[in-house]
Each structure stands twice: as structure tokens, then as C-alpha cells.
Amino acid sequence: ELANAARLERGRLPLESSERIFYLGVGAAVRGVLHPETLVGRTEDWLAHENSAFREGYAAMLAEIMAVVTTGNVPIKLALPEPPRRFVRTGGADA
């Protein structure tokens, strides 16, 4: 469900927007947890080579997932993380 929600958010955004790239990172984190085989073959520093918006989306989603795992408090539905304000589009351009 989270991967689909991230895909829907991305779909409404311009291709090059930082907000869209943030949600690409969110989706990658979800896929990595659900399908760890997608991470096989990646170098240890692969994330460092990604766009900063992608890294922040990845880290935000992973932090939410890890909080659920460590606390054991499983919500009915895990929400998508909100992108930092600097990534959110205002007036038709990236902030």
C-alpha cells in the first residue's frame, strides 16, 4: 500500500521536481524492506550517489518503518512521510 501511495504522489508531480524525487526515495525504501533482494548487488555507498531529495525520502520512510519495528506499535495504516518544505512546489516551481 505504501509503495502505491508513493507512486500516486509521484504521478501528480512534474518529472524533475524535488518533491517527486523525494517520493521516489520513499518508494525505494518500501521496496527495499518488502523485497530485500532488490538491494543485492548495490555498493555499500549507493545511497550517497543519489539526489539529496531521494536520500531524504528514503531515510524518512526507513525511519518510520524502523520506529514501528522497534516499538512494536503497529498503526492500522502507515502514512507517507511529508517532504521537507524546501522540496514542496509553490507557484509552479521548486522551492
C-alpha positions in Angstrom: 0.0 0.0 0.0 2.8 2.4 0.8 4.6 1.8 -2.5 1.3 2.5 -4.3 0.7 5.7 -2.3 4.2 6.9 -3.1 3.6 6.1 -6.8 0.4 8.1 -6.8 2.1 11.1 -5.2 4.9 11.0 -7.7 2.4 10.8 -10.6 0.9 14.1 -9.8 4.2 15.9 -9.8 6.5 17.2 -12.6 9.3 14.8 -13.5 12.1 17.0 -12.3 10.6 18.3 -9.1 12.4 17.6 -5.8 9.1 16.6 -4.2 8.7 13.8 -6.9 12.3 12.7 -6.3 11.6 12.6 -2.5 8.7 10.2 -3.2 11.0 8.0 -5.4 13.2 7.6 -2.3 10.2 6.8 -0.2 9.1 4.1 -2.7 12.7 2.7 -2.8 12.8 2.3 0.9 9.5 0.5 1.0 10.6 -1.9 -1.8 13.9 -2.5 0.0 12.1 -3.6 3.1 9.5 -5.6 1.4 11.8 -7.1 -1.2 15.4 -7.0 0.2 16.6 -8.9 -3.0 16.2 -5.5 -4.8 19.2 -4.3 -2.8 21.5 -7.2 -3.8 24.5 -6.1 -5.8 24.3 -2.5 -4.7 27.5 -1.0 -3.3 27.6 0.0 0.4 27.5 3.7 -0.5 24.9 3.5 -3.3 22.6 5.9 -1.5 25.3 8.6 -1.3 25.2 8.8 -5.1 21.5 9.6 -5.2 19.9 13.1 -5.3 19.5 14.7 -1.8 15.7 14.7 -2.1 15.8 10.9 -2.9 18.1 10.3 0.1 15.8 12.3 2.4 12.7 10.4 1.2 14.5 7.1 1.6 15.7 8.0 5.1 12.3 9.4 6.3 10.4 6.3 5.2 13.0 3.9 6.6 12.9 5.8 9.9 9.1 5.4 10.1 9.4 1.7 9.3 12.1 1.2 11.9 10.1 3.0 14.6 7.3 0.6 14.0 9.6 -2.4 14.2 11.4 -1.3 17.3 8.4 -0.1 19.3 6.0 -2.8 18.2 3.3 -0.2 17.9 1.8 -1.1 14.5 -0.6 1.5 13.2 -3.6 0.5 11.2 -2.1 2.3 8.3 1.4 3.7 8.0 1.3 7.2 6.4 3.7 8.5 3.8 6.3 10.9 5.2 5.9 14.6 4.3 8.7 16.0 2.2 10.6 18.9 3.7 9.2 22.3 2.8 12.1 23.1 0.6 11.1 20.3 -1.7 7.4 21.2 -1.9 6.4 23.1 -5.1 5.0 26.6 -4.7 3.9 28.8 -7.6 4.8 26.2 -10.2 8.5 26.0 -9.4 10.6 24.0 -6.9 11.0 25.8 -3.6 
